[in-house]
Amino acid sequence: MASVMAGMEALSGVYDDLKSRMSKTVDDFRTSLAGVRTGRASVHMLDNVKVDYYGTETAIAQVAQVTTPEANLIVVQPWEQSLVTVIEKAIRTSGQGFNPMHDGKIIRVPVPPMTEDRRKEAVKSLSGTVEDYKTSIRNIRRDGNETVKKAAKDKLISADDEKRANEEIQQLTDLEIKRLEELFKAKEKDLLTL
């Protein structure tokens, strides 16, 4: 569907800019969901764990190969043997409840099944996160509406054009918020399924 705003000279790039910013917000939420722990092992569970690599906080995936050979096991194979104990300690102190073990070369991270309380807590936390992302999308909508309002005030577009542009921005906002909610519902189902 072609954008109504694309036909208005004063607003030609506004729709594409808003759409791209909102899509990026949804993609950021999708990425953050990958790190949320469910009952199954995922290489993304360690995305937020950083290690001190020559004085720089670095993601584990940048200093080691991370795999999930089994549904309840993450295997971390550092590229430098000197990092084995550093990575093990970082995983142990990450607050995710992992108890990693190593044999001097490879770190094995058993992923314990989640308790019902932990699942509910994860859903509650995720519900707050999705609200933050919805707020971000609404802020982007506000920016778009202000641009349209300014164009109308400066007599660059008619009142009818302003109304159509605002409706289009609202439709885009509703669509992107719906995408966020669908991602959230899928993850919630995943979390609550034993």
Secondary structure, DSSP 8 states (H G I E B T S, - for coil): ---TGGGSGGGTTHHHHHHHHHHHHHHHHHHHHHTS--SS--GGGGTT-EEEETTEEEEGGGTEEEEEEETTEEEEEESSGGGHHHHHHHHHTTSS----EE-SS-EEEE-----HHHHHHHHHHHHHHHHHHHHHHHHHHHHHHHHHHHHHHTTSS-HHHHHHHHHHHHHHHHHHHHHHHHHHHHHHHHHH--
